[in-house]
């Protein structure tokens, strides 16, 4: 059975109904393998670390979608198994 549900979306709040559902997978690792991290970097322009490149934010690519967040839910914990 595929008990690991991958959810993903934009902004902080989930969408209504099942719009954030990506799919169900056999393992957490399989679901996680669908997610690629995109790091958005910037260069510091002031202070002692001027010129240092830092990660300002992250987004995630799942297939052809770029999203702000994702979550993997083990559905067996909801089913009481």
Long-range contacts (C-beta under 8 A, 24 or more apart in sequence): 1-26, 2-26, 3-74, 3-75, 3-76, 4-28, 4-30, 4-31, 4-72, 4-73, 4-74, 4-75, 5-31, 5-72, 5-73, 5-75, 6-31, 6-34, 6-35, 6-62, 6-70, 6-71, 6-72, 7-70, 7-71, 7-72, 7-73, 8-35, 8-60, 8-62, 8-65, 8-67, 8-69, 8-70, 8-71, 9-67, 9-68, 9-69, 10-67, 10-68, 10-69, 11-68, 12-68, 12-69, 22-62, 22-63, 22-70, 24-75, 28-72, 28-74, 31-72, 32-72, 34-62, 34-63, 35-60, 35-61, 35-62, 35-70, 36-60, 36-61, 36-62, 38-66
